[in-house]
Amino acid sequence: MYHFFVNREFISDEYIDITGEDFNHAVNALRMKEGEALVISDENGIDYSCEVLFIEREAENPYLRAKILNVNEENHELKSRIWLFQGLPKSDKMELIVQKATELGVSDIVPTITKNCVVKLDDKKASQKVSRWQAIAESAAKQSKRSIIPKVHMPVKFTDAVMQCESFEVKLIPYENEKGIMSMCEAIVSFLPDRNIAVFIGPEGGFDQMEVKFAEKHGIMPVSLGKRILRTETAAIAMLSMIMIRLEIADEIDFETEE
């Protein structure tokens, strides 16, 4: 079943209109027809089960009108907001990270410039990259049945990233020189619903020691991901997977308790 994201302004009590690029994709690429089922989500994470009512091709602004069959406010989102502060990696690794982070439930992705980053982006290149990464996030959100599209932010310096999440309840920085898995065990206990969680992942070459010390001074806890050194894309996936599973378990336990 196809999935689209639409702003609230195009949603009424009974109908939802799909316009612009999404209209072209639905009608010309997917060749959707009247009566076909689809899912539409708004920016608040509310899911609407719909069917195509009609397609208006001749209007000045063509649109596909979908009839709302059911509204589901219990969406597919985790109960915490997770920010990934990802050290800028080389080549196209960021595309993979954005895709997998979206599938694993992040709400925000912040490309972060650290001492060991090899990639250098001027404002024009950064804007182009962010547009590309945002499109990947939208595609991954549709594929994984997310109810929102994660926001990919413009790149920021490491010190600014640390200050950006100062008020977060949980802040973690995997670091290869952190010994013992108990730090990770302690962190897992803190992954609870309704908390803002920040995860810092280093680029190739990892974090500089002074960066980790700066992070610690601002309440960011170094953790170990085990005895092996993980690639930057693997570290992001490993951390986010643990957070996702812990939050899903906590949510399910709470649900069963309420029952």
C-alpha positions as CSV (number, residue, x, y, z in Angstrom):
1,M,0.0,0.0,0.0
2,Y,1.4,3.4,-1.0
3,H,2.2,6.0,1.7
4,F,2.2,9.8,1.3
5,F,2.8,12.7,3.7
6,V,0.5,15.8,3.4
7,N,0.4,19.1,5.3
8,R,-2.7,19.7,7.5
9,E,-3.9,22.5,5.2
10,F,-4.8,19.8,2.6
11,I,-6.8,17.7,5.0
12,S,-10.6,18.2,5.7
13,D,-13.0,16.1,7.8
14,E,-13.7,13.8,4.9
15,Y,-11.0,14.2,2.2
16,I,-7.3,14.7,1.7
17,D,-5.8,16.3,-1.5
18,I,-2.5,15.2,-2.8
19,T,-0.8,17.9,-5.0
20,G,2.5,19.0,-6.5
21,E,5.3,16.4,-6.8
22,D,3.4,13.9,-4.8
23,F,0.5,14.2,-7.3
24,N,2.9,13.5,-10.2
25,H,4.4,10.6,-8.4
26,A,1.0,9.1,-7.5
27,V,-0.6,9.5,-10.9
28,N,2.2,9.4,-13.4
29,A,4.7,7.1,-11.8
30,L,2.6,4.8,-9.6
31,R,-0.5,5.1,-11.9
32,M,-2.9,5.1,-9.0
33,K,-6.6,4.7,-9.9
34,E,-9.9,5.5,-8.3
35,G,-10.8,3.1,-5.4
36,E,-7.1,2.2,-4.7
37,A,-6.1,2.1,-1.0
38,L,-3.4,4.3,0.4
39,V,-2.1,5.7,3.7
40,I,-1.5,9.4,4.3
41,S,0.2,10.9,7.3
42,D,0.2,14.5,8.4
43,E,3.0,16.5,10.1
44,N,1.6,15.6,13.6
45,G,2.1,11.9,13.0
46,I,-1.6,11.1,12.5
47,D,-2.2,8.3,10.0
48,Y,-5.2,8.2,7.7
49,S,-6.4,5.1,5.9
50,C,-7.9,6.3,2.6
51,E,-9.0,5.4,-0.9
52,V,-8.6,7.4,-4.1
53,L,-11.9,9.2,-4.8
54,F,-11.0,10.9,-8.0
55,I,-8.1,12.5,-9.9
56,E,-8.4,16.0,-11.2
57,R,-5.9,16.5,-14.0
58,E,-7.4,19.5,-15.8
59,A,-7.3,22.0,-12.9
60,E,-4.6,24.8,-12.8
61,N,-3.2,22.9,-9.8
62,P,-4.0,19.2,-10.4
63,Y,-4.8,17.1,-7.4
64,L,-5.7,13.6,-6.3
65,R,-8.6,13.5,-3.8
66,A,-8.6,10.7,-1.3
67,K,-11.5,9.8,0.9
68,I,-10.7,9.3,4.6
69,L,-11.9,5.8,5.7
70,N,-10.2,5.7,9.2
71,V,-8.1,8.0,11.4
72,N,-5.4,6.3,13.5
73,E,-3.8,8.6,16.1
74,E,-1.8,5.6,17.5
75,N,1.0,5.9,15.0
76,H,4.1,4.0,14.2
77,E,6.5,6.4,16.1
78,L,8.6,5.7,19.1
79,K,7.5,7.4,22.3
80,S,10.8,9.4,22.6
81,R,12.4,11.9,20.3
82,I,15.8,10.7,19.2
83,W,18.4,13.1,17.7
84,L,21.3,11.6,15.9
85,F,24.4,13.9,15.8
86,Q,26.4,12.2,13.1
87,G,30.0,13.1,12.4
88,L,30.2,13.7,8.6
89,P,31.6,10.6,6.9
90,K,33.3,10.2,3.6
91,S,31.7,9.3,0.2
92,D,28.0,8.3,0.3
93,K,28.0,6.7,3.8
94,M,25.8,9.5,5.1
95,E,23.0,8.4,2.7
96,L,23.1,4.9,4.2
97,I,23.1,6.4,7.7
98,V,20.1,8.6,7.0
99,Q,18.2,5.8,5.5
100,K,18.8,3.3,8.3
101,A,18.4,6.0,11.0
102,T,15.0,6.8,9.6
103,E,13.9,3.2,9.6
104,L,15.1,2.8,13.2
105,G,12.9,5.7,14.4
106,V,15.0,8.9,14.7
107,S,13.2,12.2,14.7
108,D,16.2,14.5,13.8
109,I,19.5,14.0,12.0
110,V,22.2,16.6,12.5
111,P,25.4,16.3,10.4
112,T,28.2,17.2,12.8
113,I,31.6,18.7,11.9
114,T,34.3,17.2,14.2
115,K,38.1,17.4,14.3
116,N,38.5,14.2,12.4
117,C,36.0,14.9,9.7
118,V,37.7,14.7,6.2
119,V,34.6,16.1,4.4
120,K,34.5,19.8,3.9
121,L,31.3,21.5,2.8
122,D,30.7,25.1,1.9
123,D,27.2,26.5,2.4
124,K,26.1,25.7,-1.2
125,K,27.3,22.1,-1.1
126,A,25.9,21.6,2.4
127,S,22.5,22.8,1.2
128,Q,22.5,20.5,-1.8
129,K,23.6,17.6,0.4
130,V,20.9,18.2,3.0
131,S,18.3,18.4,0.3
132,R,19.5,15.0,-1.0
133,W,19.5,13.5,2.5
134,Q,16.1,14.9,3.3
135,A,14.7,13.2,0.2
136,I,16.3,9.9,1.3
137,A,14.7,10.3,4.7
138,E,11.3,10.8,3.1
139,S,11.6,7.8,0.9
140,A,12.8,5.7,3.9
141,A,9.9,7.0,6.0
142,K,7.4,5.9,3.4
143,Q,9.0,2.5,3.0
144,S,9.1,1.8,6.8
145,K,5.6,3.1,7.4
146,R,6.8,6.0,9.6
147,S,4.1,8.5,10.6
148,I,6.6,11.4,10.3
149,I,9.5,12.3,8.2
150,P,12.7,12.9,10.2
151,K,14.2,16.3,9.7
152,V,17.7,16.5,8.4
153,H,19.4,19.7,9.7
154,M,22.2,21.8,8.2
155,P,25.7,20.7,9.4
156,V,26.9,22.2,12.7
157,K,30.2,22.3,14.6
158,F,30.6,19.7,17.3
159,T,30.6,22.3,20.1
160,D,27.4,23.8,18.8
161,A,25.8,20.3,18.6
162,V,26.7,19.7,22.2
163,M,25.1,22.9,23.3
164,Q,22.0,22.2,21.1
165,C,21.0,19.2,23.2
166,E,21.9,20.6,26.6
167,S,18.4,20.2,28.0
168,F,18.0,16.6,26.8
169,E,17.3,13.9,29.4
170,V,19.7,11.3,27.8
171,K,22.9,12.1,26.0
172,L,25.4,9.5,24.8
173,I,28.6,9.4,22.9
174,P,30.0,6.0,22.0
175,Y,33.8,6.1,22.3
176,E,36.3,3.4,21.5
177,N,38.5,4.2,24.5
178,E,35.7,3.7,26.9
179,K,36.3,0.4,28.7
180,G,33.6,-2.1,29.8
181,I,30.1,-2.8,28.5
182,M,28.5,-1.8,31.8
183,S,28.4,1.9,30.7
184,M,26.1,0.7,27.8
185,C,24.0,-1.4,30.2
186,E,23.5,1.7,32.4
187,A,22.5,3.8,29.4
188,I,20.0,1.2,28.2
189,V,18.0,1.6,31.5
190,S,17.6,5.3,30.7
191,F,15.9,4.7,27.3
192,L,12.4,5.4,28.4
193,P,9.3,6.9,26.7
194,D,8.8,10.7,26.7
195,R,12.5,11.4,26.9
196,N,14.7,13.4,24.5
197,I,17.6,11.3,23.6
198,A,20.8,12.5,21.8
199,V,23.3,10.2,20.3
200,F,26.7,11.4,19.0
201,I,28.5,9.2,16.5
202,G,32.0,10.0,15.3
203,P,33.3,10.0,11.7
204,E,36.0,7.8,10.4
205,G,38.8,8.2,12.9
206,G,36.4,8.6,15.8
207,F,36.2,11.5,18.2
208,D,39.2,13.4,19.4
209,Q,39.9,13.0,23.1
210,M,39.3,16.7,23.8
211,E,35.9,16.5,22.1
212,V,34.9,13.6,24.4
213,K,36.1,15.6,27.5
214,F,34.1,18.6,26.3
215,A,31.0,16.4,25.8
216,E,31.5,14.9,29.3
217,K,31.6,18.4,30.9
218,H,28.2,19.0,29.3
219,G,26.6,15.9,30.7
220,I,27.1,13.6,27.7
221,M,28.0,10.1,28.8
222,P,30.7,8.1,27.0
223,V,29.6,4.5,26.4
224,S,31.3,1.4,24.9
225,L,29.8,-0.6,22.1
226,G,32.0,-3.6,22.9
227,K,35.5,-4.8,22.2
228,R,35.4,-4.3,18.5
229,I,35.9,-1.1,16.6
230,L,32.8,-0.3,14.5
231,R,32.7,1.7,11.4
232,T,30.8,5.0,11.7
233,E,27.7,3.7,9.9
234,T,27.7,0.5,11.9
235,A,28.0,2.4,15.2
236,A,25.0,4.5,14.3
237,I,22.9,1.5,13.4
238,A,24.0,-0.4,16.6
239,M,23.1,2.5,18.9
240,L,19.8,3.3,17.3
241,S,18.8,-0.4,17.2
242,M,19.3,-0.7,21.0
243,I,17.4,2.4,21.7
244,M,14.5,1.3,19.4
245,I,14.2,-2.1,21.0
246,R,14.3,-0.8,24.5
247,L,11.6,1.9,23.8
248,E,9.4,-0.7,22.0
249,I,9.7,-3.0,25.0
250,A,9.0,-0.2,27.5
251,D,5.9,0.8,25.4
252,E,4.6,-2.7,25.2
253,I,5.1,-3.4,28.9
254,D,3.2,-0.1,29.7
255,F,0.4,-1.1,27.4
256,E,0.0,-4.5,29.0
257,T,0.1,-3.0,32.4
258,E,-2.8,-0.6,31.4
259,E,-4.7,-3.6,30.0
